[in-house]
Amino acid sequence: MDNHRLDLEYLGTAYRGWQTQKNAVGVANAVEGACKAVFKDVRQVVAAGRTDAGVHALHQVVHVRSAGPKQSSKNPLMSLNDALPADVAVTRVAKAPEAFDARRDAIERVYLYQILRRRSAFSTATAWWVKDRLDATAMGQAAALLTGRHDFAAFSDKDPEKPKETTLDLSSIEIAAQGSMLLLRFRSRFFLWKMARRLTGYLVEVGRGRYKPGLTSAMFQQDRAVLAPYTAPPQGLFLEKVLYAGDSFNAPLKGLNL
C-alpha cells in the first residue's frame, strides 16, 4: 500500500468538525470523498487532529493509505482540489514513508484564536467580536501562569472518547495586538477537547476583570464549571500548524487580513 501525506486548509463554518459524521457533514467526509476519487482502494484517511464544529485549519495534515493514484500521469494535487468543495484546499501532496502516521507522529500542534475588538462586516466566520474592553496585560499575566505542566481537566469539556490523560505540557501562550485584533496562540504536543477555546474563554474573562490573573496549582483542581465556565465560540479558532520531527515554527503572531 502507498502512503501519501496531504497538507490542507479549510474554513470550518459549514462543517460539524473534522470527524466523519453520519447525520451531518464533517470535513473528513469531503476529504475522504476526494481521496476516493483520486486514489485506488483507499484504506485509511487520518488527520493530525480533530477540530470542532465551526473551527478552521490553516494547516492540517492527513495521511492516506491506498493502492496509489488512479491515473499516475495526472497531478494528484490538482485532482484532489478539483474534487473538493471551495472551502477545503489541499496545499501539498507528497509520498510518505510507510510508517508515517499524521496523528501519532505529530510532536506539536499550534492553535490561533482571533478576537476582534470592534465590529467588522467581514469577521463573522473567522473571529469573535468581544464588545468589552480587554486588559491585555492582565491576560498576559494569566497566560504565563497557565503554561507548563498542569492537569487541564478543568479547561476542557468531557470528551466522549474519554482520554485517560488530562495532564500535559502547555508549551506557550502568546498574546499580541494587531490593529483591532487581539491574537492568542497556544502550543502543545496535544490538546484536550475544547481546551483552546476554554483557555481563551478564561483569558477573556481575566481581560474583562471578572477574574484576577493569579492562578495557583490548587485552582487547577476546581470543577470546570467554576474555573472555566466560558467556552469561546468556535469561529475564532484555527489549527495554525502541525509540526513533526525536524520541523520548526517561528512565524510572527499574525492574524488573517479582515
C-alpha positions, 0 to 999 in steps of 0.5 A: 500500500502507498502512503501519501501525506496531504497538507490542507486548509479549510474554513470550518463554518459549514462543517460539524468538525473534522470527524466523519459524521453520519447525520451531518457533514464533517470535513473528513467526509469531503476529504475522504470523498476526494481521496476516493476519487483520486486514489485506488482502494483507499484504506485509511484517511487520518488527520493530525487532529480533530477540530470542532464544529465551526473551527478552521485549519490553516494547516492540517495534515492527513495521511492516506493509505491506498493502492496509489493514484488512479491515473499516475500521469495526472497531478494528484494535487490538482485532482484532489482540489478539483474534487473538493468543495471551495472551502477545503484546499489541499496545499501539498501532496507528497509520498510518505514513508510507510510508517508515517502516521499524521496523528501519532507522529505529530510532536506539536500542534499550534492553535490561533484564536482571533478576537476582534475588538470592534465590529467588522462586516467581514469577521463573522466566520473567522473571529469573535467580536468581544464588545468589552474592553480587554486588559491585555496585560492582565491576560498576559499575566494569566497566560504565563501562569497557565503554561507548563505542566498542569492537569487541564481537566478543568479547561476542557469539556468531557470528551466522549472518547474519554482520554485517560490523560488530562495532564500535559505540557502547555508549551506557550501562550502568546498574546499580541495586538494587531490593529483591532485584533487581539491574537492568542496562540497556544502550543502543545504536543496535544490538546484536550477537547475544547481546551483552546477555546476554554483557555481563551474563554478564561483569558477573556474573562481575566481581560474583562476583570471578572477574574484576577490573573493569579492562578495557583496549582490548587485552582487547577483542581476546581470543577470546570464549571467554576474555573472555566465556565466560558467556552469561546465560540468556535469561529475564532479558532484555527489549527495554525500548524502541525509540526513533526520531527525536524520541523520548526515554527517561528512565524510572527503572531499574525492574524488573517487580513479582515 
